[in-house]
Every structure is written in C-alpha cells, then in structure tokens.
Amino acid sequence: MSSPDYRHTSILWAGPEHAADLAVMHAQLFPQPWDKAAFETLLSHPGSIAFLARIATPQPQTIGFVLAQMAADEAEILTLGVIPAHQRHGLGVKLVEAICRAARKSEVRKLFLEVAQSNAAARGLYGKLGFEVVGERKGYYEKPGAEAETASVMALKL
Ligand SMILES: CC(C)(COP(=O)(O)OP(=O)(O)OC[C@H]1O[C@@H](n2cnc3c(N)ncnc32)[C@H](O)[C@@H]1OP(=O)(O)O)[C@@H](O)C(=O)NCCC(=O)NCCS
C-alpha cells in the first residue's frame, strides 16, 4: 500500500458532528481521554474553533485535530493531537497555524495553552511557532499512581 502524500492533507473546520472522530483520536494519544459527549459540549460552545487533518490516500482518514476556545481577545488551545503513525510530517504545525489564522480573524490578540514539562514533542512544536513560556501550574496533570506533573503556560501574540 502506498504511503500518504502529506502535502495534500486537508485541514477542515470541525463541529459537534465530528465529536466521535475527535474522541477516537484523543483516546489514542492521552491517558485520560475525553469522550464523544465531552467533545460535543466543547464543540457546541459559541467560542469554539476546531480543525481536523484529513488525508485522502491511500484511503480517506482523519489523522489529527486541534480544539481551541476564544473569549474576548484571548484564546486557549484545549487539545491538539496527531495520531502516532502520522506524526512528524508537519501536521501539528498546520493545525496550530489554522487556529492562529481563525483566531486572528476573530480579533484574538493572544493565544495560550498548557503543556506538560515532559512533553518534548509539543514543546518543540510550540517553540518552533514562536510560543513563549509565560508561567507554570504546579500539579496540573494528575497521573494515576504518580506525582502530578507541572504544566508550563505558553503564549503567542497574534
Ligand atoms: C505534539 C504533536 C501534536 C506534534 O504533532 P506532529 O504532527 O508530529 O508535529 P510536526 O510534525 O508539525 O512537528 C513540528 C515540530 O515540533 C517538534 N517536534 C514534533 N515531534 C517531536 C518529537 N517527537 N520530539 C521532539 N520535537 C518534536 C519539532 O520541532 C518539529 O519540527 P521538525 O520536524 O522540523 O523538527 C504530536 O506529537 C502528538 O499528537 N503528541 C501527543 C499529544 C500531545 O502531546 N498533544 C499536545 C498537548 S499540549
């Protein structure tokens, strides 16, 4: 079977009707997955912006997502993921850039997110896009049977 041509990845708006797709991908990436109902609620919120990454070949498949929430002139990325077999092909960057463009159009001036201090991949991605660490939240990520992990708060001026 031929491998995907990532240059032809589509970045598509996501709404509540995509909640199931998002939940399936989220479960592949995070130890405490959000279910379909949680995504439906988040995607139904008026300030929500979300995108999916979809490849057409070798077969149509949704392989990444990003979800953010806007409030006045600020927004926060709530979750982002690219499924493991398709990581490291620039899709994470494309998804975050789509959020940046959509947020700018809505007159958002600053984009925030929280990221675990041990998450080298996400920190690398956000650093590459110009996000800077602006604070930290101790004990933010609870881990069953282990000490909760500190999150860095990162921000990007749009
Ligand atoms: C973080 C994540 C979304 C990155 O997606 P991706 O499509 O692989 O990212 P990209 O291919 O766009 O990578 C962009 C840059 O991020 C950095 N990066 C990505 N993966 C990396 C890794 N495993 N190690 C170190 N840096 C990495 C690199 O700087 C990379 O640029 P380069 O490929 O030119 O070196 C993906 O690893 C993922 O889904 N992780 C699990 C879920 C998660 O942690 N989400 C973020 C929560 S805050």
The ligand as an ORCA input file, in Angstrom:
! r2SCAN-3c Opt
* xyz 0 1
  C       2.671     17.222     19.723
  C       2.153     16.639     18.424
  C       0.744     17.166     18.139
  C       3.087     17.065     17.260
  O       2.477     16.710     16.029
  P       3.354     16.448     14.707
  O       2.434     16.441     13.551
  O       4.203     15.250     14.907
  O       4.267     17.764     14.702
  P       5.067     18.383     13.470
  O       5.446     17.294     12.507
  O       4.258     19.516     12.936
  O       6.375     18.901     14.209
  C       6.699     20.260     14.320
  C       7.893     20.431     15.208
  O       7.595     20.012     16.543
  C       8.768     19.424     17.133
  N       8.521     18.004     17.374
  C       7.480     17.253     16.928
  N       7.592     15.985     17.395
  C       8.725     15.952     18.135
  C       9.348     14.935     18.895
  N       8.841     13.692     18.961
  N      10.481     15.245     19.573
  C      10.995     16.494     19.527
  N      10.429     17.509     18.813
  C       9.316     17.233     18.138
  C       9.872     19.607     16.117
  O      10.455     20.881     16.362
  C       9.095     19.612     14.816
  O       9.769     20.254     13.779
  P      10.792     19.375     12.852
  O      10.041     18.150     12.437
  O      11.100     20.313     11.736
  O      11.958     19.054     13.732
  C       2.146     15.073     18.454
  O       3.433     14.640     18.875
  C       1.099     14.491     19.372
  O      -0.051     14.305     18.977
  N       1.502     14.183     20.624
  C       0.593     13.551     21.597
  C      -0.497     14.514     22.061
  C       0.083     15.778     22.668
  O       1.055     15.758     23.424
  N      -0.557     16.914     22.340
  C      -0.155     18.226     22.828
  C      -0.739     18.512     24.173
  S      -0.249     20.126     24.740
*
